[in-house]
């Protein structure tokens, strides 16, 4: 492990290592991480479509999902999986996981039914989701130190959104 790549992927792997019978190579980690990233990208596309663009035809969403899977450096990372691909991929995976949770909270808050629109307090369930987002985003920092600026920016923007809407 090299500090620049971050210890989080190795620490997560060390949790599962005693349970698994064989040694896990980088190629397996890269496959699981990149497959999870693609699933999160699909979920984000579907969530944004449902919340903001419900009239977009299904074929456009299908093309968007196809492009999301092909435009990222998946092919290169699948072709030559190394330890830094695990760190890069896990950083992106944890960021997208937290980002999906924030999108879920915001879209539910923006599109509350009329009878619930007067309720501005954050529910315990949302507090749990935000704590989970914080854990995911701290894992991003632990996977790739170079993503600290990204996490700082998106965290500040999330906090500003909640304070601006007086939902703290």
Order of alpha helices (4+ residues) and beta strands (2+ residues): alpha-alpha-alpha-alpha-alpha-alpha-alpha
